[in-house]
Amino acid sequence: NIQYHPGKANVVADALSRKSGMIAEAQKGDNEIWTIVENLDEQTEFRLDEDDVLWQGTRLCVPNDASLREALLT
């Protein structure tokens, strides 16, 4: 859970929040991810979190998008 802290301490939280939003938006447009989501009843290792972001166990499912991956790594 990301919490707000005023001032400089909030810089990292803001960056993480933006990246989380980028992942959620990218997942919505990814056909492979939506195939998994549509079949979640059959997929025991996958789950949606409270923000409807897809995870495989403890690993975040990041769409195959070069610009998104680059943004996440910076």
N, C-alpha and C positions, 0 to 999 in steps of 0.2 A: 504494500500500500504506500503510495507516494503522498507525503505530507508537505504542506507549505511552510517554509521558513523564510521570513523577510530578509532582504539584503543579499550579501554575497553568498551566504549559505544556500540560497535557493537556486543558484546557477546550475548546479548538477541536477537537481530535481527537475528544473525546467527542461533541460536537455533530455533527460530520461522520459519525461512526460511527452515531449514532442516525438521522440523515437517510438514510443509505445503507440501513439496515435498514427504514425506513419505505417507501422506494421499492421494495425487493425484495418486501416483503409486499403492497404495493398492486399491483404487477405481477402477482402470483400470482392476484389476484382480478379482473383486467381481461380481458374476453373478446377485445377487439381485439388486445391484446398476445399472448394465447395463440394466436390465429389466426396471427400472424406466427411465433411460436415453433414451432408445429406444421409450418410450411412453410419452415423455415430453409434446407433444401436448395435451395429455389428462390429464396431471398432473399439475394443476394450482398452487399447493403449492410448487412444486419443481422447481429449476432453476440451470443452470450451470453458473459459474462465468467466468471471462476472462481467467482463467487457466484451464478451463474444469473440475472444482471441483464441485461436486453436493452439493446443500444446500436445506434444507426444511425450507422455510421462512428465519429466521436468524440463524438457527441451521445447523452446518456442519454435513454432513452424513459421519460417520466414520464406515468403514467396521468392521464386527464382527471378529476381529483378536486380540487375547490376547496380543501378543507381541507389536503390534502397539498401542493398548490402554495403555499398561504399559509405553511405550516410551513417549506418549503424556502427561501422568500424572507426569512424572519426569522432 
